[in-house]
Structure formats: structure tokens, C-alpha cells
Amino acid sequence: MWMVELGLLPAPERLSARPSHRARLEALHRDGVVPMAGPLANDSGALIVFNVDKRDDLEQLLSADPYFSTTGVSVKSVRQWNPFIT
């Protein structure tokens, strides 16, 4: 699993791209690829957990979603995570 932390700014481009991004995450959730995702309480960032093994697979998912390169969105960190309770 991988945790992707985003930094978010209230840019109009980000806000207009958010609905399609959320729809994509919901589809990935139905497929078991994204077990959880959501913004931080103050909307200054977000956390997305991806259930993939390889970094290359994660990079493909990130590059397929234009939200990650939208003005107002920055990828702050990408870390592999090994949960023992799910």
C-alpha cells in the first residue's frame, strides 16, 4: 500500500477538476484500489491510500488522473505503508 499526501490551495482550476477526480477515486474504491481517501479537516491537503504493490503501478494511477498536475494541487509525499490492521 501507498499513502499519497496532497497539498491543496483554493485555486479555481483545482475546484473545477475536483468532481471528476472524486468520481475516479470512487471507481478505484469500488475496484478495491483506493480503500480510503479524503481531505484534511481544513481543506489544506488530502490523503489517499492506494492498494497497489509497486511504485510503478502507483505512478501510472497518478499520471492517469489530471487532478494531480492541476494548479492548486501538489503531491507533498508518497510513502509505502505496511498496515497490520485493516
C-alpha positions in Angstrom: 0.0 0.0 0.0 1.0 3.6 -0.6 0.0 6.8 1.1 -0.1 9.9 -1.1 -0.3 13.3 0.8 -1.5 16.3 -1.2 -1.2 20.0 -0.6 -4.3 21.9 -1.7 -4.8 25.6 -2.5 -8.2 27.2 -3.2 -7.4 27.6 -6.9 -10.3 27.7 -9.3 -8.7 25.1 -11.5 -8.5 22.7 -8.6 -12.0 23.3 -7.6 -13.4 22.7 -11.1 -11.3 19.5 -11.5 -12.3 18.0 -8.2 -15.6 16.4 -9.2 -14.1 14.2 -11.9 -11.1 13.4 -9.6 -13.5 12.3 -6.9 -15.5 10.2 -9.4 -12.3 8.5 -10.4 -11.4 7.8 -6.8 -14.8 6.3 -6.2 -14.4 4.0 -9.1 -11.0 2.9 -7.8 -12.6 2.4 -4.4 -15.2 0.1 -5.9 -12.4 -1.9 -7.6 -10.5 -2.2 -4.3 -7.6 0.0 -5.4 -8.3 3.0 -3.1 -9.6 1.8 0.3 -9.8 5.3 1.7 -9.3 8.9 0.7 -10.3 12.4 1.8 -9.3 16.0 2.5 -7.9 17.2 5.8 -10.4 19.0 8.0 -9.2 22.4 6.9 -9.0 21.5 3.2 -5.3 22.4 3.1 -4.5 18.9 2.0 -5.7 15.4 1.5 -4.6 11.8 2.0 -5.2 8.9 -0.4 -4.3 5.3 0.3 -3.6 3.2 -2.8 -3.7 -0.6 -2.5 -1.0 -1.5 -5.1 2.3 -3.2 -4.5 4.7 -1.5 -6.9 5.6 2.2 -7.1 5.3 1.9 -10.9 1.7 0.9 -10.6 1.1 3.9 -8.3 2.8 6.3 -10.7 0.5 5.0 -13.5 -2.6 5.7 -11.4 -1.3 9.2 -10.5 -0.4 10.1 -14.1 -3.8 8.9 -15.4 -5.6 11.4 -13.2 -5.1 15.0 -14.4 -6.0 16.3 -10.9 -2.5 15.5 -9.6 -1.0 18.1 -12.1 -3.7 20.7 -11.7 -2.9 24.2 -10.4 -3.6 24.2 -6.7 -2.7 20.6 -6.2 0.8 19.4 -5.1 2.0 15.9 -4.2 3.7 16.5 -0.8 4.8 13.0 -0.1 4.5 9.4 -1.3 5.3 6.7 1.2 4.9 3.0 1.2 2.8 1.7 4.1 2.6 -1.7 5.6 -0.5 -1.8 7.7 -1.0 -4.8 10.0 -4.7 -4.0 10.8 -7.1 -3.3 8.0 
